């Protein structure tokens, strides 16, 4: 089967969060399973772009209303990622350091989608299925169905995978003329709440809709930033498929970013060495349990609760625990987290920013990983921490509900129901007690390390769904 994945991110080419990890791994496993898989993404000014060789396989012009942007399709020459990688180079729009956050993001990602479809339409072979990811690619299913110049793609099944339904790519109808020509009888399809809503359009037009966990599929029926009723309507073509993790990239036995590699047989010593390295780097006490957080510092992740929870837990357990935060996002939260540095020196530290290498070391060297998320469509951090023998402390929501079971129920982690300072601190207290019972602690760590979250199994669920929609043709 020939599969196209179209995405704004893909690890290790360009990453902001879990979307990149998924698009960097799922295609590789699909390719290994015998399918021909291609990933298409924008060409940002990243290290990967500079350090790898590309050849231009197509070029053209994107017409976006009155704008005209030249573009190139660049193929990575050696398929080093385990699938064919194509970058859509539109220098004026994407030759920038950051992936998102520009005033012209609508123009950027719309141009990307148009250039991608121009190229795919012009190819001699037609793919079997096009898998779009999140709102940045949400207009593709619409354009395939209704834009005159993509008529050739009308019968190709498209699928939208929702990694985060809170972000929807809305814009005004004043930009309608950006879209390639289509029969205006279909204009209503673009509308949601008086805007063009890219995610809603994808959900309406795609042949199948997937979320990245089964629980998140249930949750978006009542919490989806205004799209709840739409998700209810399309339930018949929706499926929740739990993400996997790339067990080659995330392998404590081989991970080159660790101080010491370890397996389920040697984890006690291995984790301790990584912890010592981490504690050295951040002036923490390696004899005390280490609680860490990795992620975007936003309300969605419970980031606003962290400063209060950290202060309370540190004062209740004075000099008995360490807390380490790696992340960035909301400036108020960042400042609040940094304001605790003085009071809890030696037991608390932060790294405000993004650091892939440090994240790996934290998964390995921590005892517990905090994830007090309000919304978590799947969450990969808890799966990485399980694989590295670090016990996740999670709020029961979305994919966290599907992957972490409380140790009180013979599970692999610590769970709480509310995204509140009280619930977080209560869970930290349970963790402190557990830490003192090394036999029990190690038993739970082993359960986590032995859990199979690999893509091999999950990737088959995607293939089954593609087959289902292909057979609908
Ligand atoms: P998100 O909602 O951000 O996509 P996920 O749990 O699905 O959350 O994925 C987060 C991914 O991003 C993980 O690979 C995690 O290690 C990584 N990550 C998040 N923030 C940082 C950071 N500040 N530094 C390094 N890696 C980070």
Boltz pocket constraint, residues with backbone or C-beta under 6 A from the ligand:
constraints:
  - pocket:
      binder: B
      contacts: [[A, 16], [A, 17], [A, 18], [A, 19], [A, 21], [A, 294], [A, 295], [A, 296], [A, 326], [A, 327], [A, 328], [A, 351], [A, 353], [A, 354], [A, 355], [A, 356], [A, 357], [A, 359], [A, 378], [A, 379], [A, 380], [A, 381], [A, 382]]
      max_distance: 6.0
